[in-house]
């Protein structure tokens, strides 16, 4: 029973860290997209 609890806790920790990583990548991609959009706007004007 103890092994199952330890494995469940480890799996939960991995899932939570994976979600944070994906969220971080999403923010980075969003920031890059905004930078490209601003540059395109500057070039157009």
MORAJO-V628819 format. One record per backbone hydrogen bond with DSSP energy under -1.0 kcal/mol. NH is the residue of the N-H (numbers start at 1). CO is the residue of the C=O. Records with the same first field share a line. If there is no record, write none. Layout:
BEGIN
NH->CO / CO
END
This chain:
BEGIN
5->1
6->2
7->3
8->4
9->5
10->6
11->7
12->8
13->9
14->10
15->11
16->12
17->13
18->14
19->15
20->16
21->17
22->18
23->19
24->20
25->21
26->22
27->23
28->24
29->25
30->26
31->27
32->28
33->29
34->30
35->31
36->32
37->33
38->34
39->35
40->36
41->37
42->38
43->39
44->40
45->41
END
